Amino acid sequence: MTSPIRTMFIRLALGAAAALSACSTHSASSPAASVAAGTDAANPLAPREGEPFLIVLGTAQDGGVPQAGAFNEPGWTDVSRQRLVVSLGLIDPATSSRWLFEATPDFRRQLWHLHAALPLQPTPGQPVLNGIFLTHAHIGHYTGLMFLGHESMGARDVPVYAMPRVREFLTGNGPWSQLVNYHNIALHDLAADQPVMLSPSLTVTPILVPHRQEFSEVVGFRIDGPRGPTRGRSVLFIPDIDSWSAWDAQGTRLETLLASVDVAYLDGTFFANGEIPGRDMSGFPHPFITATMDRLAPLPAAQRAKVRFIHLNHTNPALWPDSPARREITRRGFHVAQPFERIGLGPAPHH
């Protein structure tokens, strides 16, 4: 009898063949074509062959782009104007290992893209993923776990790394508790500032951030490549935060963390006040991109260039390369996270 995981990979393979065929009708700059070809020629941080790397699997806020009910958005009919919900993939070719950061409503497509980046044959009795790291319990960050359940993949003991209140939320509320009870997922505890060693080459450290905590605490992650004299690159992932000043009050300064990493994916939910017509957005629990750029403007260009804004709302004009907002971000020395861009975590050339 075919196992659910084997069936899933057969379907993935068939879908991959169809997707790669479809890529031939798109330009080489399309997301699918870039993943299929493994091309990151414009990215100086692209991974060298065989080294661990991160891949951006989604750049949008929890509701995705286009968002439900926004019937006039062009993404309904134009695939180039679609964006998946915020997620990173972590891949270690040396150990044939793959992890996800966030389990989003776009989990199915993101799992396929992760598989396309490092195709592996399923191993009987082994989880389909080496692990999933969750930042918090808002809908764009954990609801994709449902695809691991018996109604879909019927996965077995996929490791899910979660902070204490996230764990309590998943074990104490259906349907998520069923994933635990049926052993579709296996919960692993996270603790703030306590590194999780995934391999000799990879470490993940949760960092508490102030953000709406209706159901759980909220963390970001620092992802580190190999340590030692030829240390690998480090990446900061903060998709949600109330404000940088609130983080200051907790004793953590963005500038200090930025100086210690090579790339920082930062909350870029909204570009500026006035983005949503008829609403005063000054109390929204996210720093505007313009405010983040103002704060970091005194930093040297090399520090500002580390920033890649992510978790962009469907209203955010910075989503689109041809927008004045995107041009302003570029002019001021910052970046917007690009779908499927890759960051190598091996030793950086300048180290």
N, C-alpha and C positions, 0 to 999 in steps of 0.2 A: 504493500500500500504506500502510495506517495505521501510523504510527510508534508505538513503545511508549509514548512520553510522551503523544502525542495520545490513545491508547487509555486511558491512565491518567486523563486529565482528563475524558474522556467518562464513565468510571466514577465519577469524583468528582462530576460534575454530577448523574448519576442518583442517587448516594447522597445528595447534598445535598438534592435534591428530596424524597426519601423521608424524610430526617431532619427537614426543615422541616415536612413534613406531620405527622410524628409529634409535633412540638413542640406542635401545637395541642391535644393531649390532656394536656399537662403544664402545671404551673404556670409562671408567668413567671419564677420564681426558679430553674428547672432550668438546668443548665449549657448544654444545647443551645439552650434558648430565649434565654438571655442572649447567646450568640454570634450567633444568628440575628438578634436585634433590635439587637445592638450596644449594649446598655444597660449602663451602669456608674454608675447614678444615685447609688448609695451610696458611690462612690469619689471623694473630692475630688481625687485625682491622675489622674483619667481624662483621656485625650487630647482635645485640641481638634481640630476637623476639619482634616485635612491634615497634621498634625504626626506625626513618627515616634513609635512606641510599642512597648512590650513587652506581650505577652500570656502569662499563665501557662497552659501547656498540660499540666502535670502536677505533682502535689504529693507523690506517694508515693515511698517507698524503692524500690530496684531491682526488687523482686519484685511491686510493684503491690498494689492492694487490691481484692478479696480476693487473698490469696497462694495459690499452688499448694499443695495439701495441707491447707490450713486449711478443711476441709469444712464447719465449723459457722458460718463467717462469713456474715452476712446479705447481703453483696454479691453472692453467687451468684444470688440471686433478686430483689434490691432494687437497682435501678440507682442510687438515691440514695446507696447505701453503697459505691459503687465510686469508685476514684480512679486516675487514670493516673500512670505513672512520671514522675519529676521532669523537667521541660523548660520552657524559655522559648522564645517566638517573638519575633522582632524584625522590625518592619515599617516601611518608609519609603514612605508613599503618594506622596510627591513624585517618587520615582525608580522606583516600582512594584517595590520590592525586598523580599525576604523571606529571613530567616535563621532557623536553628534552633540552640538551645543544647542539646546532647545528641541522640544518635540512640538512642532507647529501644526496648524491646520493643513499646511502643505507638505506634511510628512511623506506622503507617497512619492511625490515628485522629487523631494529632496533626498530620499533614500536611493532613488534611481540614480540621481546625479552623483551621489557619493559612490555608488557601485560603479558607475561609468568611469569615475576618476581612478578607481583601483578595483577592477573586476576580480572577484574571488569566487571559487566554487564553494557551495555550502558544505560544511562538515557536519555529519550526523551527530546530534547531541550537543552541538555548540551553538551559542547565541548568534543571531544574524548580525549583531553589532557587538563591539567590545564594550560599549557603554554610551549612555546619554547623560549629559550634564544639564540640569535645570537651574535657571536663575531664580524663578519664582512662580507663583500660581495665578498668573493672569492668562487669559484665554489663548493668546498667541504663543505661549511659551511652554505649555504642557499638554494641551488637548490632543495633540498628535499621538500621544500614547495609546489612544483608542485603537489605532490601526494594528497594535501588537496583540489585541485581544482575539478571542476565539471566533468572533464574527468576521474577522479579516485574516491576519497572518497566522494566528495561533502560535505566536512565538513562545520560546521557552527560556525563562530566566535571563532576559536581557538586563544587564546591570543599569540601574538608574541611580545616579548620584544626586542626592537631595539634602538640603538643609533640614533641621529638625521639624520646623513647622510645615514645610512642604511634605515631608514624610507623614506627619500627622494628618495633613489634608488628604493625601492619597489613600492612606489606610483607613481613614474614618468616614469617607464619603464615596457612595456609589456614583457612577459605575467604576471608578478608579480602584476601589478596594477589591473588585473582582479580578483585576489584573494581578494584584498581589496574591489573592487567595488561589487563583488558578496557576500561579507561577509563570505567568506571561512575562512579568518583570521581577527583578530581584533588587530591592532597595539597598543602597549603600550610603552610609552617613557621611555628610560633609560638615566641617567645622570651619568657622571664619579664620582665615590666615593660616590654615593647616594644609600644607601641600599634599596632593595625591600623586604619588609616583606611578605613572602608567607604564613606564619602561625606563631603562637607563638613560634614554634620550629625551623623555617627555615628562613634564610635571605640570599639573593644573592646580591653581590655588584660588579658592573662593575669597572674595573681598566684599564685606558688607557695604551696601549703599542705601541711602535714604530714598525710599519710594513707597507709594501707596501699599499698605500692608494689611489689606482687608482679610486675606487668607493665609499669608505667609510672610516671613522675612524675605528680603531681596538681596541678591548678590550679583556681582560681576565676576569675571574670571581673568586671571593672569595665566597665560599659557607659555611655558618656557621650553625651549629646545635644550640640547645637551649642555651641561655645565662643564666647568674646567677651564684650562688655559685658552682653548679655542671654543669658547661658549657659543651656543646657537642663539638664534634670534628669540626675542620675547614679544608677546602680543597681549595687549590689554583689550578686554571685551566688556563694555559697559553699555548695554542697549537701553536701559531704563534708569533714570535718576531724577529726583525732584528738582534739584538745583546743585550747582557746584558749591554755593555758599553753605548749604545744609551739610554737604560733605566736609567742608572746612570745619564746621562746628563739631563734627564727630572726630576730628583730628586727622583727617586724610585730605591732602591737597593734590588736586589734579596735576599741577605742574611737577610735583615730586615724582609721582608715578610715571608721568610722561617722559621724564628724563631717564627713567630706568628701563624703558622698553624701546623696541624698534618700530612698532606699529601700534596705534590705538584706535579701535573701533568704538566710537562714542555716540551717545544718544543724540540723534539729529531729527527727532520726531517732527518738529515744526521749524520752519525757517525764520519767521518773524511774526510779531503781533499784527493782526489784521488779515492773516492768511485765511481765516474762516470768516466770511462776511457776516456782519451783524453781531459778532461776539467779542467781548473783551477777553483776550487770552492771557492776560498778565498773571492770572492765578493758576494756569494750567501746570500740572506737575511734571514739567519737562523744561530743560533750558533751551531757549531758542538758539538756533545755529548762529545767528548774528551775535547773541550775547556770549556764546562760547568763543567766537572769533575775537570779539572785543577783549575778553579776558586774556586770551593767549597772544594777543597782538604784540606785546613787548618781547616775546620769546624770539630767539634766533630762528631764521628760516628753516634750519634743519629740524628744529623741534616742532614747528608748526606743520611741516611736511609729513610728520608721523601720523597726523590725525586723518581718519576716514570716517565721515559721518554715516550712521546706519540707523535702522529702525525709523524710516521716513514715512510719515503719514501720507495717505492718498491725496491730501490737499497740498502737499509740500512741493513747491515749484522746483526745488533742487533735485528732485527725482530725474529731471530731464536734461540731457547734455546741452540742448539748445536754449535753455532758459537764462534770463538775466541773473537769477539767483545762483545758478551753477557757475556762471562766469565770474560772479563776485567771489564765490568761494575759492575758485582757482586763482583769481587775481591776488587774493590775500594769503595765498600760500598753503591752503588746506585742500582736502580731497573729499570726495563722496565715494563710499564703498561701491564697487562695481560687481554685478552679478557674476559669480564663478571666477573671480580673480583668486590667485593663489599666492600664498606667502610661504617661502621656504623657511624652515626652522633650523636648518643646519648652520654651521659657523658662517657668519657674515664675512664677506671679503675683507672689509676694513678691520676685522678683528684678527 
